[in-house]
Amino acid sequence: MICAFIVMKCEGFSRITDLENYLDNNRIVAHYYGFNIMEPLPPYWTYDRSLRQLDNSELKSVMVDLVRQLYELGIVDASFVGLDSTLIMANTKQNNPKPFVKNKFSNEAHPKCDSDCALGVHSASNQHNERRYEFYWGHKSHVLVDYISGLPLYKQTTPANIMDS
């Protein structure tokens, strides 16, 4: 299942149904990633359950081991690094721009569906003289990257109110 989710990320699929259709129509890819193509491929609910039960700490330890090996091989030297973040919007009605709800970005209106999310803000413009901001409920994914190789060194997900620094 982890290999299937790697395919999902590499192909840029945002939904499990896209992954399911891709593997069903590309059986050789499914075979290379460990599926028995002589039997029916797993249904949507199997992918969904596997993703929900996936222990993030195991993936983090794999990432740490891989970065350590890349450092020992000289592929990553971490002498020139950068940090960036991207927003992850919570799946909540407060993030929907269509409803006319008062105070949807107030701390008193915290979404019930995601108790870990926080109120965040991001710039809607890259121009220094133009100040446009958009508020959202959600998280941030912070990634530390080795600029020489372009490989990620560390990733952390935080509530949206945590700054990059």
N, C-alpha and C positions, 0 to 999 in steps of 0.2 A: 504494500500500500504506500509506503514512503516513496518508492520509485515512481508510482503513479502520480503522486503529488509533485514530484520533481518534474515529470513530464508536463503536468498542469501549469507549473510556473514557467518552464522553458518555452512552452507554446503560447503563454500569455492568456490562458483561459481564466476567467473570473468565476465561472460556475462549474459545479461538479457535473452537471448534465453535458457541458461541452467536452469535458474530459472523457466521460462515459461514451459519448458518440465518437470521439476521436479514436479511442482505443478499440471500439467495436468495428470501426471502418478501416483501421490500420493494425491488423492482427500481428504483423511482423514486429511492430513496435511493442505491442502487448507481450509478445513472446520474449523479446529481448529484456523486458522489465520483469520477467518472472511469472507471467500468467500462463496457465495451461490453455492454449488456444483451441484445443480439441473439446473443451467444455465451455459452457456459457460463462461470459465474463461477469464479474460481480455487479449487482444492481446498485442503483443510486444510494440506497440506504446503507449498504456496506461501506461505501466511501465516506458517507456522512458520519456514521458511527465511528469509523477509524479515525477520522479527523478530530472528532470530539474527544476521543479517548487518548489521543496522542499526547505523550508526556513531553512538554516543552523542555524540561531539564535534561532529558536524554539528547535532544537535538542540540542544546547549548554545549554539552560536553563533547559531542562530535565536532562542533565548530571550533572549540578550543583546541582539540587535538589536531585538527587539520591546519589551523593557523600555526601551531607550534611546529608541525612537520614542515610547512612551507618556509618558516623562518629558519629552521635548521638546514634546509636545502638551499637557502640563499635566494629563494624566489621572492620572498617578502623581507624587507629590511626595516620597515617602519620608521625610516628617517624623515619621510615627508608624508604626513597624514592629514586627512581632512575629515570634518564631521558635518553631517547634514541630517535633516529630518524631513519626514513627510507625514502629513496628517492621515489619520484613519478615522473616518466618521462613524459614530455609533449608529446602529440601525434603530432610529427613533423618529417619531413624528416631529420632534422639535427641529430636526435638521432638514425637514421638507420645506422648501421655500414657498409652496403654494398656500398652505393654510394661514389664515389670518388669526393668529393666536397672540394675545398680549403677553408680554414678559416671557417669551419662550426661551430667551437667553439670560434668564435670571437664575441666580443660585438657588432660589426657593423652588424653581421649576425643574429640579434635577430629574432626568429620565428614570423611570422605574425599571425599564428593561435592562439597563446596564449600570449597576451600582458603582463600578470601578471607573467609569468615564468621568471626564471633567470638562469644564467650559474652556475652550481654546479660541485663539484668534490667529488668523494668518493674513498676510498682506495680499490684497487682490491686484497689486500693481508692483512692478519692479522699478518704477520711476521714483527718484528721490523727492521730487517736488510734488508728487501726487500721493495723497494719503487716503487710500481706500482699504478698508478692513472688512473681513467677513468673520463672523463668529460661528462656532460649531460646537457640538457636543461630541466628545470622542477621546482618542488617544493619539500619541505621536510615536513613530518608529524612528529611533536615532541610530545612525550607522556610521561607524568609524572606518575609513577606507585608506588603504595604502595607495598613495597617488602614483607611485612608480609602476606598480603592477596592475593597479585598478581593482585589486581584490579586497573584499570586506574583511576587516579584522575583528570587529565586535558589533553587536546589535543589541539594542535594548528598547523595549516598548514601555512607555510611561503614560500616565494621564495627560491630556492635552494641555494642561496648565503648566507643565514643566518645560522650562526653556532649554535650548540646545546647550548653553554653556554649563 
